[in-house]
Structure formats: structure tokens, C-alpha cells
Amino acid sequence: MTVAASTKSAAAHLRRNIAILALAQALFQSVQGMAIATTPLAALALLGTEANLVLQPQFRWMGLATDSQLATVPIFLAHLGLMTTTFPASLLMARLGRRAGFTVGGVAGILSGIISFIGIMQQNFPLMCLGAFFQGAAAAFAWYFRFAAADAADAAYKAKAISLVLAGGVLAGLIGPQTAKWSVDLLAPVTFAGVYVMVAVFSSLILVVVQALDIPPLTVAQRGERGRPLHVIMRQPAYLVALTSSMFGFAFMTLVMAATPLAMHACGFTFDHSATVIQAHSIAMFLPSFFTGHLINRFGVLRIIMVGAALECGCALVNLAGIDFWHFLIANSLVGLGWNFCFVGGTTLLTETYRPAERAKAQGAHDFIVYGATATAALSSGLLQAGPGWMFVNVMALPLMMIVTLAAVWLAARRGQTSEIKSL
């Protein structure tokens, strides 16, 4: 085979894997969209039943006592499942390969849907919480779709590969919340149960799709390399900035998103209204991925991270300006767009900091810390929404995004990229 033919074959192979990963991402994000739109309201409904009233005293040690505070506990547990599973998931895939890991994630997603469905049918809030934890465990594997694409691409194409896989979420933005609207009363009179049936169905589809992946695992020699110690990798300036961008960009979005359905409910909006806002948010999260990689290659990753931080601040300012439907819609679109720039930018920057033999621990540590922050944000959102209120939730964006901006400026200065700063 000639060099040109070999290169063409490798490019076709990469495109095939990216297409499969993008489809799996679309299905995964559809599950996420259904859960975001449904879980806080389903939890609130369960907590109002007599069978679950006895739970309140058991949560007082956490500062949670009212239904509105407890309603975000399943979201917190989903992020806890994500956080605690992400490092084992990375190590498992380093040993067994991406396809095996994604298969385990698909099974966890199916269990999540089944357990949550039973919890709704039996009006059992703790069982619903267990289902949410499994949803997070499934997500821990699915969030590695982006790294799988990056690992298979050369340095010049990594940003585009990451963003194209995440672009699969655009389809999810249309399908996920719309499926939640359609299935919310599918098993009436039991509200919400049908949504979790669809969670199990979509997770089953993920399980099928990932079987078509063909990504070579690490070689025996690469697995045998110990690489640098994790603390050495994490002390690199680029790693620190990548982590800061991903962590705070994702944490603030989680803080807003976990509280949005509850805030809209308190303002008198219906489930369809909040699902529509989540739909717009999901599209805004992933639609930019068609061009984020190009923007990173064109303008530099640090500049894109800074723009993402500014957009998330814009979300907070719009939410602070009012509580009409359009305030919620525009603000959630802005935070989705800002998340995309911060998260794709952070992920791209991260890929510059490790060698192949180090990728499992470098990626695992990054995602563990990021999802630890999102778990904290998910738990805090219920407390802040029921306590200081919706406005305070949004004020939290300003210091977080200032940290992201300053971190990016600091790294640009270290690299001597003065244009990254002067053009802002």
C-alpha cells in the first residue's frame, strides 16, 4: 500500500470512529437531557407523597429539610456516581480498551433507567436516588467519548475530533427533552415513569452502537511504561488551566441547570416550559461544536476559554435581569454556549499535557476533580435555591468565571502569547 493510500485509509477509519462516537454522544446526551428536565420535578413529586415524608429528618444533618432542598439530592447523587466512577472507568479502559469500557457504561445506563422506573412506580425516593447514582456511573464512561476521539487523532486534528464528537449532542438537544415531554404521561396516571423507560431504551442503543468502535488499545509496551508521577503531570501550568476551565465552566452550568426546573416551577411555569428551556440549553451546549475546533485552531485555545467564561457571566446577568420565560431561555442558552467553549477548550488543552502511557491517570484525575466540583454544585443548588434564592445562584458565576479568565491570561503570559491578551 502506498503512503497516500495508507493515509487515506487512516483518515477514513478516524472519520468512521468519530461518527460512531458522535452518535453514541447524541444518545448519551439525550439521556442527560431527559434526566435534567425530569429528575428534580419527579423527586419533588415523590417527596410530597406520604411514603416519603419520613425522609426529611434523616437529611437534616446535611442542612436539607424541605422538599425543594431534597429535590436536587438525586442530581447530586448522579454527579457523585460520575465522580466516583470516572477514575476506575479510565483505568479499566486503559487495560481493556475503549469499547469494553463503553459497554460497561451502557449496562450501567440501562440499570439506571430500570431502577428509577421502579422507584417512581413504587413511590420510593431512595430507590430513585439509587437509579440516579447509576446514571452518573454510566455518564462517567460516556464522557470519555471525547477522549477516545482525541486519542485516535493526530495533534493537529485533536480539537476538531473532540468538538465533532460533542457535536452529536445537537441531535440530543432536539430528541432528549422532546422525548421527556412525550413520555412524561406515557404510563399515566403515574407521572414521569415513562421517561425512565426511555432512559433504559436509549442506554440500550448506546450499548449497541459502541460495539462498532475500532480503536486500538494501548500496546503492551505502552501499558508497561509507568510515565511520570501524576503530581508531576498535574503541576504543569497547561494542566492547571485546563482543569480550571473545565471545572468551573461545568460547575456553574450544573449549579444553574439543577436549579432551573425548580425556579421555573416556583415562577408558575409548566413542565413543558422547563423542558423547552432545557432543550434550548442542550442545543446551545453542542451546536457550537461544529466549529469550536476550527475556532481553537484559528484563534488559540486560551482565547476561546476566555470567551466561554464571558458567555457564562452573560447567563448570570440575564437571569439577574428578570424571571420571564425568555430570561430563562436566553440565559440557559448562553450558559450552554459558554460551557462548550470552556469544556472543549479545557479538554483540548489537557491533551497537550500527557504521553500515551499517562493518559488514563491524567484524564481520570482531570475528570474526577471536574465531576467532584459538579457534584458539589448539584447539591448546593437545592440549598441555594431554597435559601438565598435564584438570584444568589447566578451571582456565583461572577467569581468563578473571573478565576477561569485570570488563569487563561496567566498561561498566555507564561507562553509569551501577548496577542491572546491584547485582543481581548
Summary of the structure (lengths in Angstrom):
residues: 424
radius of gyration: 20.8
end to end distance: 48.5
largest distance: 72.2
contacts: 1675
relative contact order: 0.15
helix: 84%
strand: 0%
